[in-house]
Amino acid sequence: MKNGEIVLDEAIQGQALSSDNNSTGSKKMYLESYGCQMNFSDSEIVASIMKDQGYSVTDNYKEAELIFVNTCAIRENAETKVRNRLKEYNAIKRKNPGVVIGVLGCMAERLKSKLLEEEKLVDIVAGPDSYRDLPNLLSQVEDGRKAVNVILSKEETYADISPVRLSKNGVTAFISIMRGCDNMCSFCVVPFTRGRERSRDPDTIIDEAQQLYKDGFREVTLLGQNVDSYLWYGGGLKKEFKNLSPDEQLQSVNFAQLLEKVASVNKELRVRFSTSHPKDMTDEVLHMMAKHENICDYIHLPVQSGSSEVLQNMNRGYDREWYLNRIKSIREIIPGCGISSDFITGFCDESEQNHKETLSLMESVKYDFAYMFKYSERPNTQAERKMTDNVDEKSKKERLNEIIQLQQKHSFEANQKHVGNSYKVLIEGTSRKSDAELFGRNSQNNVVVFAKGELKPGDYAEVKIVDCTSATLIGEVL
């Protein structure tokens, strides 16, 4: 938890990225990624594009000739962090004027004028769909000009680019299966920064998964803003399956079918996905998960609020009853499935009663863990244009603290239920606390720590859980 917020993914929040596979370039690039897993995946695409320009990735920004910050615009707190980092990099630039600084991603698209002209913090601004143009933008800077490309695309998926894997464990990897978002949640800026939804050719996804397995990776996470709406048909994405002809429907690939294709690459390759949308998740997906052992028994299903009234204000497309019905189906079709969620507290017009409905939903579901935030108004969203951010800061913080405390209780209770059970754990690396211990995750996405022995990252181990904390399972290898 940081400043009253649980970050989306602690492992990639402000992480300096490097890769042993990208050490041959004569020029050094420092690449730092903030925000969601999609940003991390995009950074791997950037690393691949710049590798072809002779750049290798370093984890020391003081030796870099090119500094890229891949940004997030979801919350004001994230933008503040990025601005502070850019000021640090500009201090380096003042000592070495040849250093080029660029901002990529969602924040770049939204704040291009301020970053380039008013604050003069960067030389390059590139939106999520313009990474192929980075070599051209860099050449413009070398000619003494500022460079910007934030044009959103209806087709770009980077399907033909083989990402440079920046994950240091060599065990887990991300595969982007779609880009953009068509859901106009009133609090969210993503449709304005990442553009319309488009799906990637499934053949390229399977090829990438096969290559990752050959390279020693043993887990892939399929990424999209809303993976459940994935739909591919030969010539491209047709948004509504019902609008396809019978022949077209036979040739199309939806998300459940894509899951099966990836799971069939190899039984030793685990498959995860993120993120699901409650209004689009089908029982077909759940049955596919139950059918294949290597599709992990874990679903991240953001609810945001337990109040139907607030959900309507958020334009989420479902109500409390619909959401709880989805939870019921998960429990029935995949017994023991791990479930996590997102919560936003203090959204426009949220009453104390609305907040209590969120707490009661949490009590009903009892999530394994959750990401929890207080509402932060974002420019250009429907909420900013048509609603009033009228819940005072004190109430937001108090409600957030109540949610956090309740979730910590539920997380500990959920972990206690694992004690005494045994799980197949994929080992990801060495424990942060001890070199004598390894850590990995079970199918339900629980982190498990145990003695190293003769095991190594990439191995599977059968582990019996003997103790736990609210965040970690402690095990013994059988």
C-alpha positions in Angstrom: 0.0 0.0 0.0 1.3 3.4 -0.9 -0.3 6.7 0.1 -3.6 5.0 0.9 -3.6 3.2 -2.4 -2.8 -0.4 -3.5 -0.8 -0.1 -6.7 -1.9 -2.1 -9.7 1.2 -4.3 -9.8 4.0 -3.6 -7.3 6.4 -5.4 -9.6 6.1 -2.9 -12.4 5.2 0.3 -10.7 8.1 2.6 -11.6 10.4 -0.2 -12.5 13.6 0.3 -14.4 13.6 -2.4 -17.1 16.5 -4.4 -18.5 17.1 -7.5 -20.4 20.0 -9.9 -20.6 18.8 -10.7 -24.2 19.4 -7.1 -25.3 23.0 -6.5 -24.3 24.6 -6.1 -27.8 23.6 -2.6 -28.7 26.3 0.1 -28.7 23.9 2.8 -27.4 22.2 2.7 -24.0 18.5 3.2 -23.4 16.9 3.5 -19.9 13.3 2.4 -19.9 11.0 2.9 -16.9 7.4 1.7 -16.8 4.5 2.9 -14.6 1.0 1.6 -14.2 -0.7 -1.5 -15.6 0.6 -4.7 -17.1 -0.3 -3.4 -20.5 2.3 -0.7 -20.1 4.9 -3.2 -19.2 4.0 -5.2 -22.3 4.2 -2.0 -24.4 7.7 -1.3 -23.0 8.8 -4.7 -24.4 7.6 -3.7 -27.8 9.5 -0.4 -27.5 12.7 -2.3 -26.5 12.4 -4.4 -29.6 11.9 -1.4 -31.9 14.9 0.4 -30.4 17.0 -2.7 -30.4 16.9 -2.6 -34.2 18.2 1.0 -33.9 21.3 -0.2 -32.0 20.1 0.4 -28.5 20.5 -1.9 -25.5 18.5 -1.5 -22.3 20.3 -0.5 -19.2 19.1 -0.3 -15.6 21.3 2.7 -14.8 19.8 6.0 -16.2 23.0 7.9 -15.6 24.8 6.0 -18.4 21.8 6.2 -20.8 21.8 8.3 -24.0 18.1 7.8 -24.4 15.6 7.8 -21.5 12.0 6.7 -22.0 9.3 6.8 -19.3 6.2 4.7 -20.2 3.4 6.4 -18.3 -0.1 5.9 -16.8 -2.9 8.4 -16.7 -5.4 6.5 -14.6 -4.8 8.5 -11.4 -3.4 11.9 -10.5 -0.9 10.3 -8.2 0.7 8.4 -11.0 1.1 11.6 -13.1 2.7 13.3 -10.1 5.3 10.5 -9.8 6.2 10.7 -13.5 6.6 14.5 -13.4 9.0 14.2 -10.4 11.0 11.5 -12.3 11.2 13.7 -15.4 12.7 16.5 -13.3 15.4 14.1 -12.0 16.3 13.1 -15.6 16.4 16.7 -16.7 19.0 17.4 -14.0 21.1 14.7 -15.8 20.4 16.3 -19.2 21.7 19.7 -18.0 25.0 18.1 -17.3 24.9 16.1 -20.6 22.8 18.0 -23.2 23.1 15.0 -25.6 20.7 12.9 -23.5 17.2 12.6 -25.1 14.2 12.2 -22.8 10.9 10.8 -24.0 7.5 10.2 -22.5 5.4 7.3 -23.9 2.0 5.9 -23.3 -1.3 7.3 -21.8 0.1 10.3 -20.0 2.0 11.3 -23.2 -1.2 11.4 -25.3 -3.1 13.5 -22.7 -0.4 16.0 -21.7 1.6 16.4 -24.9 1.5 20.2 -25.0 2.3 20.8 -21.4 5.2 18.3 -21.4 6.7 19.7 -24.6 6.1 23.4 -24.5 5.0 24.6 -21.1 7.1 22.5 -18.7 9.8 21.7 -21.3 10.5 18.3 -19.6 10.8 16.1 -22.6 12.1 16.0 -26.2 9.8 13.2 -27.5 6.1 12.5 -26.9 4.8 9.2 -28.3 1.3 7.8 -27.7 0.5 4.0 -27.3 -0.1 3.5 -31.1 3.0 5.4 -32.4 5.9 3.3 -31.2 6.9 2.2 -34.7 7.5 5.9 -35.3 10.1 6.3 -32.5 13.2 6.1 -34.8 11.8 8.9 -36.9 10.9 10.9 -33.8 14.4 10.4 -32.5 15.9 11.6 -35.8 13.8 14.8 -35.5 15.3 15.5 -32.1 18.8 14.9 -33.4 18.0 17.6 -36.0 17.2 20.0 -33.2 13.4 19.7 -33.1 10.9 18.5 -30.6 9.0 15.4 -31.8 5.5 14.2 -31.1 3.2 11.5 -32.4 0.0 10.7 -30.4 -2.2 9.7 -33.3 -4.5 6.8 -32.3 -5.0 3.9 -34.7 -7.9 1.6 -35.4 -5.6 -1.2 -36.7 -2.3 -1.1 -34.8 -1.7 -4.2 -32.6 2.1 -4.6 -33.1 1.3 -8.3 -33.9 4.4 -8.6 -36.1 6.9 -7.3 -33.5 8.7 -9.8 -31.3 9.0 -8.2 -27.9 12.3 -8.0 -26.1 11.4 -9.8 -22.8 12.2 -7.5 -19.9 11.1 -9.7 -17.1 14.2 -10.8 -15.2 12.9 -14.2 -14.1 12.7 -15.8 -17.6 9.7 -17.8 -16.4 6.6 -15.6 -16.9 5.7 -13.3 -19.8 2.9 -11.1 -21.1 1.2 -11.5 -24.5 -1.0 -8.6 -25.6 -4.0 -10.0 -27.4 -5.9 -6.7 -28.1 -5.6 -3.0 -27.7 -7.9 -0.1 -26.8 -11.2 -0.1 -25.0 -14.8 0.5 -26.1 -16.3 0.6 -22.6 -17.0 4.2 -21.7 -16.8 3.9 -17.9 -17.5 7.4 -16.6 -14.4 7.5 -14.4 -11.9 6.1 -16.9 -9.6 7.9 -19.3 -8.3 4.8 -21.2 -10.7 5.0 -24.2 -9.3 8.5 -24.8 -5.6 7.6 -24.4 -5.6 4.1 -26.0 -8.3 4.4 -28.6 -10.9 2.0 -29.9 -10.8 -1.7 -29.2 -9.2 -4.0 -31.8 -8.2 -7.7 -31.5 -5.0 -9.3 -32.7 -4.8 -12.2 -35.2 -4.9 -15.4 -33.1 -2.2 -17.1 -35.2 0.3 -14.5 -34.2 -0.7 -15.0 -30.5 -0.2 -18.7 -30.8 3.2 -18.3 -32.5 4.3 -16.0 -29.7 3.2 -18.5 -27.1 5.1 -21.3 -28.8 8.2 -19.2 -29.1 8.1 -18.3 -25.4 7.8 -22.0 -24.4 10.8 -22.9 -26.6 12.7 -20.0 -24.9 12.1 -21.6 -21.5 9.1 -19.5 -20.3 6.5 -21.5 -18.5 3.6 -19.1 -18.0 1.9 -16.5 -20.2 -0.6 -13.8 -19.3 -3.0 -12.8 -22.1 -3.5 -9.0 -21.8 -6.3 -6.7 -22.9 -8.3 -3.9 -21.4 -11.3 -6.2 -21.6 -10.2 -9.7 -22.7 -13.7 -11.1 -22.7 -14.7 -9.0 -25.7 -11.8 -10.4 -27.8 -13.2 -11.4 -31.2 -11.3 -12.0 -34.4 -12.6 -12.7 -37.9 -10.3 -13.2 -40.9 -10.4 -9.6 -42.3 -10.2 -8.1 -38.9 -12.4 -7.4 -35.8 -16.1 -7.3 -36.2 -17.4 -6.0 -32.9 -20.6 -8.0 -32.5 -20.6 -11.8 -32.9 -24.3 -11.7 -33.6 -23.7 -9.5 -36.7 -21.6 -12.1 -38.4 -23.1 -14.5 -40.9 -23.2 -18.2 -40.0 -20.1 -18.9 -42.1 -18.3 -16.0 -40.5 -19.2 -17.2 -37.1 -17.7 -20.6 -37.8 -14.4 -18.9 -38.9 -14.3 -16.4 -36.0 -12.3 -16.8 -32.8 -13.7 -15.6 -29.4 -11.9 -15.4 -26.1 -12.9 -18.8 -24.9 -11.6 -20.4 -28.2 -8.4 -18.3 -28.0 -7.8 -19.6 -24.4 -8.0 -23.2 -25.7 -5.7 -22.5 -28.5 -3.0 -21.1 -26.2 -3.5 -23.8 -23.6 -3.0 -26.4 -26.3 0.5 -25.1 -27.1 1.9 -27.3 -24.3 0.4 -28.7 -21.1 3.4 -27.4 -19.2 2.7 -23.8 -20.2 0.4 -22.1 -17.8 -2.1 -19.6 -19.1 -3.5 -16.6 -17.2 -5.4 -13.5 -18.4 -6.2 -10.0 -17.4 -8.5 -8.1 -17.3 -12.1 -9.5 -17.4 -15.2 -7.3 -17.5 -18.2 -8.6 -15.5 -20.7 -7.6 -18.2 -18.9 -9.7 -20.8 -17.6 -12.7 -19.0 -19.4 -15.8 -20.3 -19.9 -19.3 -18.9 -18.1 -20.6 -22.0 -14.9 -19.0 -20.7 -15.4 -20.6 -17.3 -16.1 -24.0 -18.8 -12.9 -23.7 -20.9 -10.9 -22.9 -17.8 -12.4 -25.9 -16.0 -11.5 -28.1 -19.0 -7.8 -27.3 -19.2 -5.7 -27.8 -16.1 -3.0 -25.4 -17.4 -5.5 -22.5 -17.6 -5.0 -21.1 -14.1 -7.9 -21.2 -11.7 -7.8 -17.4 -11.1 -10.0 -14.5 -12.3 -9.5 -10.8 -11.7 -13.1 -9.5 -11.9 -13.2 -5.7 -11.0 -16.4 -4.7 -9.4 -15.5 -1.1 -8.5 -18.6 -0.7 -6.2 -21.1 -2.9 -4.5 -23.9 -0.4 -5.1 -26.1 -0.7 -8.2 -26.7 3.1 -8.0 -23.0 3.9 -8.1 -22.4 1.3 -10.8 -25.0 3.0 -12.9 -23.2 6.4 -12.4 -20.0 4.7 -13.3 -21.6 3.4 -16.6 -20.3 -0.1 -15.8 -23.0 -1.9 -17.7 -24.1 -4.3 -14.9 -25.6 -4.1 -11.4 -24.9 -5.7 -8.1 -27.2 -8.7 -8.8 -25.5 -9.4 -12.2 -22.1 -9.2 -10.7 -23.0 -11.6 -7.9 -24.5 -14.0 -10.4 -21.1 -14.0 -12.2 -19.4 -14.9 -8.9 -21.9 -17.7 -8.4 -21.1 -19.1 -11.8 -17.4 -19.0 -11.1 -17.8 -20.8 -7.8 -20.0 -23.5 -9.4 -18.0 -24.1 -12.5 -14.5 -23.7 -11.1 -14.6 -24.7 -7.4 -11.7 -23.2 -5.5 -11.0 -20.5 -8.1 -9.0 -17.6 -6.8 -10.9 -14.3 -7.3 -9.6 -10.7 -6.9 -11.2 -7.4 -7.7 -10.8 -3.6 -7.9 -12.6 -1.0 -5.8 -13.0 2.7 -6.2 -14.3 4.5 -3.1 -15.7 8.0 -3.0 -17.0 8.2 -6.5 -19.4 11.1 -7.4 -22.5 11.1 -5.3 -21.5 8.0 -3.3 -23.4 8.0 0.0 -22.6 6.3 3.2 -25.2 3.7 2.4 -23.6 3.1 -1.0 -20.3 2.5 0.8 -21.9 0.0 3.1 -23.3 -1.9 0.1 -19.7 -2.2 -1.1 -18.6 -3.6 2.3 -21.6 -6.1 2.3 -20.6 -7.3 -1.2 -17.1 -7.9 0.0 -18.5 -9.9 2.9 -20.6 -11.9 0.4 -17.7 -12.7 -2.0 -14.7 -12.7 0.3 -12.0 -11.9 -2.3 -8.6 -13.5 -2.1 -7.1 -10.0 -2.6 -8.1 -6.7 -4.2 -6.7 -3.4 -5.6 -8.2 -0.5 -3.8 -8.2 3.2 -4.6 -10.0 6.4 -3.7 -11.6 8.2 -6.6 -9.3 10.6 -8.5 -11.1 12.8 -11.1 -9.4 12.5 -14.5 -9.7 15.2 -17.2 -11.9 14.5 -20.3 -13.8 11.7 -18.7 -17.6 11.7 -18.5 -17.4 12.1 -14.8 -15.3 15.2 -15.1 -17.5 16.7 -17.8 -21.0 15.8 -16.4 -20.7 15.0 -12.7 -19.4 16.6 -9.5 -16.6 15.1 -7.5 -18.6 15.9 -4.3 -17.4 13.3 -1.8 -15.0 15.1 0.6 -11.4 13.9 0.9 -11.8 12.9 4.5 -14.7 10.6 3.7 -12.8 9.1 0.8 -9.9 8.2 3.0 -12.0 6.8 5.8 -14.0 4.6 3.4 -10.9 3.5 1.7 -9.4 2.5 5.0 -12.5 0.5 5.9 -12.3 -1.4 2.6 -8.6 -2.0 3.0 -9.0 -3.3 6.6 -11.9 -5.6 5.6 -9.9 -7.0 2.6 -6.9 -7.7 4.7 -9.1 -9.7 7.0 -10.6 -11.6 4.1 -7.1 -12.2 2.5 -5.8 -13.7 5.7 -8.9 -15.9 6.1 -8.6 -17.1 2.5 -5.0 -17.9 3.0 -5.7 -19.8 6.2 -8.0 -22.1 4.2 -5.0 -23.2 2.1 -3.0 -24.4 5.1 -2.8 -28.2 5.0 -3.4 -28.4 1.3 -0.9 -29.2 -1.4 -0.5 -27.3 -4.7 1.5 -27.4 -7.9 3.7 -24.3 -7.8 5.6 -22.7 -10.7 8.8 -21.4 -9.3 9.5 -17.8 -10.4 12.6 -16.8 -8.4 14.4 -16.3 -5.1 12.5 -14.9 -2.1 13.2 -11.2 -1.4 13.8 -12.1 2.3 16.2 -15.0 2.0 18.5 -16.4 -0.7 17.8 -19.8 0.9 14.1 -19.6 -0.2 12.3 -19.6 -3.5 8.9 -18.2 -4.4 6.3 -19.1 -6.9 2.5 -19.1 -7.4 -0.1 -21.8 -7.4 -2.9 -21.9 -10.0 -5.0 -19.6 -7.8 -2.3 -16.9 -8.0 -1.3 -17.2 -4.4 2.4 -16.4 -3.7 4.1 -19.4 -2.0 7.5 -19.3 -0.3 9.5 -22.4 0.5 13.1 -23.8 1.0 15.2 -23.8 -2.1 16.7 -27.3 -2.0 17.8 -28.4 -5.5 15.0 -26.5 -7.2 15.4 -23.5 -9.6 13.1 -21.0 -11.3 11.1 -22.5 -14.1 10.6 -25.8 -12.2 7.3 -27.0 -11.0 7.1 -28.2 -7.3 4.5 -29.9 -5.3 4.3 -27.9 -2.1 2.3 -28.4 1.1 1.1 -25.2 2.8 2.1 -25.2 6.5 1.5 -21.5 7.5 0.5 -18.2 6.0 0.3 -14.4 6.4 -2.4 -12.2 4.8 -0.2 -11.9 1.7 1.9 -15.1 1.4 1.6 -18.9 1.8 4.5 -20.7 3.5 5.1 -24.2 2.3 7.3 -27.3 2.4 8.2 -29.2 -0.8 6.9 -32.7 -0.9 
